[in-house]
Amino acid sequence: MPPKNPKAAKAKQKPQEEQREESLQAVILTDSFETRFTPFTLERPRCLLPLANTPLIEYTLEFLANAGVQEVYVYCGSHAEQLEDYIHASKWISKSSPFRALKVLKSTATSVGEAMRNLDQLDVITGDFLLVSGDVISNMNLEPALIKHRARREKSKDAIMTMVLSEAGVGHRTKSKGSRPAFVIDPAAERCLHYEEMGGRRGGSRYVTLDPELLTSHGEIEIRDDLIDCHIDICALDVLAQWSDNFDFQSLRKSFLRGVLKDYETYGKTIHTYVLTDQYAARVKSLRAYDAVSKDVCGRWAYPLCPDSNLVPGQSYRFGRGKVYQENDVLLGRTAVVKRSVVGSGTSIGDGSTINGSTVGRRCKIGNNVTIEGAYIWDNVTIEDGSIIRQAIIANGASIGKNCTIERGALISFAVQIPENTKILAESKITRDEERGYSNNSDAEDSDASSVASSRLINQNPSASSSVSSISTLASSDADLEPNRDTSRRSSFRSDPSDDAAENRDFHLEATGSILDGLQKSDPADTIMLELNGYRMSTNASQHEVRKAVVAAFMKRISNLIVGDNASGAGTMNIGAAVKDVFTRYKSLVGRTTFDKGADEKVDQVDFLMLVQKECVGRPSGDRLLLFVAKEACDLEVIEEDGVLQWWDDERSREGEMGNVRGLTATFITFLKEAEEDDESEEDEDESDENDD
């Protein structure tokens, strides 16, 4: 029944609306749905990795607290239990916490799009909210941006989002050295009109492609490629509705932002910008950014977010001589030298050792005559006498023997033990063999607890993205903690392959996510292929890239069927059944990406199997997986026998780690070759019989 006094009802509602506006909510996306921090994220969520000896999520929560947020929803997938335990033991749920509510939302989403649609279904967001990544570090005052956003919303409910961007010169070290975002902005309305990614070290475009109508319909526009995307978004509730209404939206910028801007003429939704000029905001999106932001934090550019602010209870950092942040109970040898570094409590550093421009965690044991330059040593690490570590990351519990050399860019994962007199080559990734099956050996029972696997390819667990090209690495340079804001400088972290855009990584991520979404929902192959072809043509992707996306999605789906799609990880299929299920249902997808049926040279089919083989490298039971895929593809005739044999004889399939997963498939190849010989023998006999007649 309608209220008798509409004015009274309206007056009653007004305080509730004001209260809802004051109760600012925030959503933290702790999953980045990528493998840039592998191998560390195989065992720990990225947001709990330490930066300047403080977990990344602490910086993000500190930023939200300073912004006046009262309700926080931490959205997580991988290692959700670890994150939940950390939150429950933190200061953020105490009585003195600035947050009225802090909840962890567990999810099995495989993309940002799935996460946002999930969030919409949970119905926990009631009004405007902040959407941030779990690796955001910022000292900005958010209030001016909130005021502008709310003022725009008062004028038009179609102004659905405000992106926080940070102004930075070309040489700013937190900027990507490869592809970089370009924002086309109407400065008068602070409205984003167009978004594009430019550059890349491998021939990416240096130009922005604009619709001519933008030039005529706006009095002034700015094309900005000097902005850092902070991944701090002020969103209206309608943002969640947009995600739910568009299932092809998978990522925040390449899908959602571009999609909303593209559909402006149809739906009229606008997205605006707020540009920082004198405050700090950055996202630790890659290992190179990890290095850059670490330097910024220690160089006090993000003040008060610096080590001596002691953000975590129990920390006791003081900033002292030599630009050293040092906790209590650090034991320094008489001739040890520490400069421009961070050193945690309980750590001992032996005589003659030098630590420069580095971070050393708690309870570390550094021997005599050790050299550490530009490196990141986490907690409980042992480094014995005479070892040299330059611009590498050593994770918790690792042990480096005497007289070892860890070269630039090496990543040493949790609890790895490096024997004495060992040299770890630049950019190597070292993980334990035993616990997760990272070993390249086919027989895991032969591995020793202290053995390691070193490879240029990261070994994935079944639930991780299998795109090798998305992995970041380190490289050479100085480790100066003092930032240079205006001039170009080299970084001790090389830009990741996504920056290089080596094989159109953006296409790979979007296409793989789209295909996988279709597989999980059991969409028809025609529907999946239609969307894939549309995206391929819009990005000018090659057929090789299409095959790569199909293979990655297939292997991910197979892994899900084996280990399970639910949080418990309990699967219902063995490897053979999972492979058969995926390839039988969607064999036409393979057929539409290979165009050499009947040709003498099976280039496409060989490429497909080569991509499958790469995906099997480092996976538990990767050799069995390769065998089942090769056999099933051949049985279904999506790959011809000649294609299988040409792949097997290709030199690339036998080299290094690729060769390590071939063992079990050899029997199947022998069977094919023998069958081929039998066919040839029968043909010869038939010809002989005809001649006799």
N, C-alpha and C positions, 0 to 999 in steps of 0.2 A: 504494500500500500504506500503511495507517495506521501512524503511528509506534509503535515498541514501547513507548516510555515517554511517555505523553501529558503527564505533568508536565514532563518535560525539554523536550518540544516547546513547551509553553506558556511555559516560562522562556526558551527561545530567542527566541520571538516578542516577548516583552515589551520588550527593549531596542529592537527595530525600531519598535514602536509608539511608544515614548517619543521615539525619534529623529525619527519622522515628525511627532509633535506639535510638537517643537521647531523643525522646519523649516517655518516658516510661509510659506505662499504667498499671493500677491496677484494680482488681475486688475484692470487699469486699462481701463475703457471710454473710449476717447478720442473715439468718435463719439457724439453726442447724438441723432442722427437727427432733427434739426430745423434750422430756418433762422434762429435768433435772432441769430446773429452774421454774417449776410449783410450786406454783400457781401464782408467780409474772408475768410470761410471758403470762398469760391469759389476762392481762390488759396493758402490756407494752412490747415492743420488748426487747429481751435480751441485745442488744447492747446499749440500753439507761439505763440499770440498773447501779447504781453508784458503783464504786470501789474507796475507799478512797475519797468519795464525788465527784468524777468526772465520767461522763458517760463513759462506756467502749469504745465506738467508738472513743472518743477523743484520747485515747492512740494509737489506730490503725491508725488513720489519722495522728497523730504526727509522728509515725514510717514511714509511707509512704512519708510524706513531707521530712523527713530527708534522705530518700532513693533516693530522686530526682524524684519522680513520678510527672507527670504533668497532667495526665488525670485519674480520678477515677470514677468507676462505682459502685455504691452501690446497690447491688442486694437484694431486700427484698420482703417478702410475708406478714406475719402477721403484723398488726398494721403499715402498710406502710405509712399511713397518718401522724401518730405521728413522724415517722422518717423523713419524708419529711419536716414537719414543723420545726423540730429541725435543720436539715441541712440548711434550708433557713434562719434561724435566727442566724446561727453560724458564726464564723470568717472565716470559710473555703470558703465562697463565696464572701468575701469582695474583694476590689481591691488589698489589700496587701496579699491575699492568694497565697501560693506557687503553687496552682493547677491552671492550665489553664482551666480545665473543671472539674466539679463535678456534676454528674448526678445520680438521684435515679431511678432505674429500678424496677417497680412493677411487681410482678409475683404471680401466683397461684400454683407454683411448689410444689410438696410434697416430693421431694428428691433432693439431690445434682445432681444426674444424670439428672433429668428433668431441673434443673436450668442451667446446663452447655449446654444442648442441646438447650435450649431457647436462651441462650447467643450467641451460634453459629448462630442461625437463625437471630438474631438482627443485626449481621454483623457490630458491633461497634469496635471490636478488630482488629487491623491492623498489629500487629507484636508481638514480645515477650512481655509478661505481667506478673505481679505479681498476684497470687491468694492467698488471705488471708482470714481468718475468722474474723468476726467483733468483736472478743473478744481477739485479739492478743495484747500482751504487750511486746515490745522489744526495747532495746536501741542499737541494733547491727548496725554496719556499713555494709550496704548491698553491697557496691561497689566491694569488693573482690569476693563475690559470683557471682555478675553479670559479672565481667570480666572473671571468669572461665567458666561460662555458655556460654558466647558469643564466647569464644575461642573454646570450644567444638563444638559449632554450626558451626563455620567456617570450622572445619575439617570434621564434619559429620552432615547433616541435620536430621539424625535419633536420635540425642541426644535431646529429646523433653522436658525434664524437669529436674530441679534441686531442690531437697527438702532440706530445712534448718532444721537441727537437732541440738539439744543442748546436750552437754555431761553433765551427772549428775550421782552422786553416787547412790548406792542402797537406801540410806536413804533420798535422796532429797525429800522434802515435796511436790513438785509439781508433782512427779511421782505417777502413779496409784499404789495403794496397792493391786490391784487384777491382772487382765490380763494386760500384758504390751507388747509393740511392740518389735519384734526382727528383726533387719536388718542384712542381710548377704551382706557384701560389699567387692568389689575388691578395696583394698586401693590404688593401683597404678593408676587405672582409676577413683577412687572415684565413682564407679558405683554400684548401688544397684542390687544385683543378685536375692535376695529372700526376701520376707516379710512374717512374721507370727506373730500371737499373742499368747503369752505364759502365763502360770500361771493362777491365779484366786484362790480365797480362797476356792473354792469348787471342788477341784480335777482337775483343768485344767492342761494341759500338761506342764511339765517343760523342754521339749525337742523340738528341732527344727528338722523338717523332711526335709532333703536335697536330691536333685537329685544327685546321685553319679557322674554324668557328671560334675557338678560344681567343684568338688574336683580335677578332672583331667584336666579340660580345663582352669584353672586359677592357676597361680604360687603361689598366696597367697590369702587367703580370711579371713575376720574378721566376727565373729558372735557377734553382739553388742546388748545387752539388757539394756545398760546403757544410752540410748539416749532418750531424750524427743522429740516427734514430735511437732514442733512449728506451724505446719500448715501455713508455709510460703513457697510457691512454685513459682519458676521462670519457666514460661511455654512458650514454643513455640506455635505458632498459630496452629500447628498440634495437640496439646492437645485437642482443641475443636473438631477437626475432629474425633479424636479417640472416644470421647464421643458420637458424632452423629452417628458414624458407629456401635456402640455397645450399643444397647438399654438395655442390661442386666447390664450395669454399673450403679450402684445406689449411691455408696459411694466413697469417695476419696481414701481410702486405701484398704479396704476389697474387693472392686470391681475393681476400675480403676487401682490402683498400681499393685495388684496381677494379674489382667487380662493382662496388658501390659507385665509384667515380664514373665508370663506364655507363651505368644504368641511371645516371642522374636525370636524363631527359624523360625517362619512363616513370621513375619513382620519386624524384625530387629530393633525395636524401643528400645532405651535405656533411663533409668532414673538414674540420678546421685544424689550425696549427697554433702552437704556442712556442716561440723560439727563445731559448735561453742564450744570454750573451755573457753573463758574469757569474754564473753558478755552475756547479759541477753535476753532470749526469752522464752515466755510461752503463753499458751492459757488458758483462763478461761472457761474450757469445762464442769465443774461440780461445784456443791456447795463446794465440798472439795477443788477443785482448786481455787475457789473464795477466800476461807479462806487463802490458802497458798500464792497466788499471792498478796493478800492484805498485808500480813505480809512482803513479799519481797519488795513491793513498799514502804511501810512505813519504812522498814529497810534499804532503800536506795540502794538495790541491783540492781534496775533498773534505777538508776540515769542517766540522769536528770529527768526521769519520776517519780517524787515524789510530794507529796502535795504542798510543798513550791515552786515548779516551776510554780504553778498557771496557768495551761494549759488553763483554761476557763476564758474568760474576766469577770472581776468583782470579781474573787477570790483574797483573801488577806492572804493566809497562811504564817505563820512564824514558823520556827523550833526552839523550845526553851527548857528550862529546863525540865527535866523529860521525854525527848524524846516525847514531845507533839507538834503536829502541830495544831496551833490555828489561827482562823481568827479574824478580828476585831469585836468589839461589842459582845463579849462573857461575860456573867455575871456569875461570880463564887461566890457561898456562902463563907463566911469567913472560914468555916471548911470543905469545899468541897476539895476532893483530886482527881486529874486527873494525870494519869501516862501512858506513852507509848500509846497515843491515838491521834485521829484526831477529832477536834471539829469545827463545822461550825459557821458562823456568826449568830447573833440573837438568839443564844441558851442561856438558863439560867439553872444553876445547883445549886440546893438548899443546904442548910447547912447539913453537916453530910453525904453527898452522896459521893460515891467512884466510879470512872470510871477507869478501868484498861484494857489495851490491846484491846481497842474498837474503833469503829468509830461512831461518833454522827454527824448527818447532821445539816442543817441550820434550824433556827427557832423552835428548839425543846424545850420543857419545862420539865425539870427534877426536880421533887420535892425534899423534904427533906428526908434524910436517905435512899436514893435509892442506890442499888448495881448493877453495870453493869460490867460484866467481859467477855472479849472475844466475845462481841456481835457487831452486825452491826445495828445501829439505823439510818434510813434514814431521810429525811426532814419532818418537821412539825409533829413530833411525840410528844405526851404527855405521860409522865410516872409520875404517882402521888406518893405521899409519901409512903415510906416503901416497895416499890416493889423490887423484885430481878430478874435480867435477866442475864442468863449465856449462852453464846455461842448459841445465837439465832439470827434471822434476823427479824427486825420489819420494815415494809414498810411504805411509805409516808402516812401521815394523820392518822395513827393508834393511838389509845388511850388505855393506860393501867391504870386501876383503882388503888386505894390504896391497899397496902398490897397484891399485886398479886405476884405469882411466875411463871416465864416462864423458863421451864427447857431446858436443852441442846438439841439442834437440832430442836427446834420449829421454824416454819415459820409462821409469822403473816402478812397477806397480806394487801393490800391497804385499808385504812379507816376502818379497823376492830376496834370495841370497845369491850374491855375486862372489864367486870364489876369488881368492887372491891372484894377483898378476893377470887379471882379465881386462881386456880392452873392449868396451862397448861402443860400437860405431855410431856415428852421428845419425840421429833420427830413428834409431832402433826403438822398438817397443818390447819391453820385457815383462812377462807375466808368469805366474806359477803354472806349471804343467798340471799338477795332480788334481787340484780341486775342481776345475771347471772344464778340463779337456781342451786346454789351449794348445797343447803340444801338437807339433807337426807329425809326431810318430803315430803310426796307425795302431799300435798296441799300447794303450794307456797304462797297462799293468806294468810295463817295463820302466815307467818314469819314476824318478826318485823325488822325494819330497822337496829337495833343495834344488832340483833342476829347473831350468828356465827355457822359454821358447823366445827366440829373437827373430823378428820379422818386420819387413817393411809394410806388410799387410796386417791390419789389426784383426785378431781373431774374435768373432762375434759369438755371443750366446744366442739361443734361438729366439729370444724375445727382443733382441736388439736389431736396429736397422742394419741391413746387410750391404749398404752402399759403402764400399771402400773409399770412394771418392770424397765422402763427406768428413773424412778424418783429418784433424788439424795436426800439424807438426811444428817443431821448433827449428830454428836455424841460428846462424851466427850473428853476433854484433856485440857492441858494448853493453854494459849492464848499469849504466848511470841511472841513479835514482832521481836526478834533477830533470824535470820535464822541459822540453823545448817546445813551446806552444806554436811557434810561428814558422819554423824552418823544418824542412824535411830531414828525417834522421832514420837510420836503420834500426831495426828492432831485433832483440835476441830471439824473438819468436817469428818464424816465417808465417806469412799469411797462409791460411788453410786452402785446400783445393777448391773450396767454394768461392774464394776470392779469385782464384785463377780462372774459374769457369772453364775448366779443362774440357769437360764434356757436357756443357749446358746443365750444370747441376740443378739449377732451378727447375728446368723441365723434368729432370729425373725425380726430384722430390715430389713435385706436383703430380706427375704422371703415375709414379709408383703408389702414392697415396690414393689417387682416384681409382686405379685398377684394384688395389687391395680392398678398398671400400666396397667396390662392386662384387668382388669375390666373397666377401664376408656376408653381404646381403643377398647372395645368390642371384644377382642381376643377370639377365641374358647377355651372352657374349656380344651380340650385336650392339646392345646399349653401351657396354664398356668400350667397345671398339669405336663407336661413334664419338664418344667424349674424348677418347685418346687421339683420334685423328684430328678432331677440332683443335685440341691443344697443340698437337704436333705442327699443324699448319700455322697456328698463330705465333709459334716460337721458332719456326723454321728448323725444327729438330730433324736429325738424320734418322734413317731406319735403324742404324746401330743403336741409337739412343732409345728408340721405341722398344727394340728387343731387350735392351738392358733393363728398362722399366718393367716389362712383362716378366722377365726372369726374376727380378728382385721381388716383385709382388707375389709371384707364384711360390718362391722359396719362403717368403714370410708367412704366407697362408699355410703352407705345408708345416712349417715350424709350429704355428698356432694350433693346428690340428693334432700335432704330436704332443706338445706340452700343455695345451689347453688354452682357451680364450678367457677363462675366469681367473680370479685373483689367486685361487689355490694352486693353479698351474697343473691341475690334474687332467691329462689328455685322455682321449678315448680311442686313438688310432695308433697303430705302429707305423713305421716309416713307409712300408710298401703300400698300405691302405691309404695313407694320406696322399702319397704321390699319385696313386691311381684315381682317387677322388677328384683332385684338382685338374689333372691332365685330361681325364675322361670328360669332365664337364666343360672344360674350356680349351679343348684341343684346337678349335677353330681360331683362337687368338694367336696360337703359335703359327698356324698355317697362314694367317694374314700378315705375319711379320717376316716370313721367309718366301723369297720369290725365285728360287732356283730349282724348283721341282723339274726333273727331266734334263737339267743341264749337266754337263760333264763335271764342272767344278761347282761344288756345293758351298759356295762362299758364305751364304746367309746361314745355312744349317750349321756349318762349322762354327760360325760366330756365336750362334745361339748356345751350342754345347760348351763353347769356351767360357761364355758368361755363366752358365750353370756351374761349370767346374770352379770358377773363381769364387762363386757363392758358397761352394762346399768347403773351401779351404778354411781351416780353423774351426769348423763347426763340429760339435760332438757327433760321432758316427758320420762324418762327411763322406767317407769312402763308400759307405752303404747307401747314402742318399744319392750320390752320383750314379751308382750302379742302377738303382731303381728308376731314376729319371731317364737315363739313357735307354734302358730296356723298355720302359713304358712308352716313351716317345717313339721308339722304333716299332713297337707292337701296334700302336695306334696309327702308324704311318704318317705322323706329322713330321718326323725326321726319317729320311730314307736310309737304307742300310749303307749306301755309298757315303752319305753324309756322316754317319757315325764312324765309318772306317777312315774317312779323310780327316776327321777331327782327331782320331786316335793317332794317326801318323803325323799330325802337325807338330813341329818341333816345340811350339809354344806350350802345348798340353803336357809336355814331358819335363819342362824346366822347373827347377826349384820346388817351391811348395805345391805348385800345380801337379807335379808328378807324384807327390806324396798321397794324393787322394785317388790315384788311378788303380791301386792294387786290386781291389775286388772286381773292378770292371774288366780286367784282363780276361777272365774266364768267358764273359759274354762276348768279347771281341773275338776270342778264339772260336767260339761257336759260330759267329757270323762268317768268319773267314772259311771255316770248314764247310759251312753250308754253301758258300759261294763256290768253293772248289768242287763240291758235289754237283752243283748246277752246271758248272762248266764241263765236268766229266760226262754228265748226262747229255748235254748238247753235242759233245764230240761223238758220243756213241750214236745219237740220232743221225748225225751227219754221215757217220760211217755206214749205218744201216741203209740210208737213202742212196749212198754211192753204190753199195752192193746190189741194191735193187736195180 
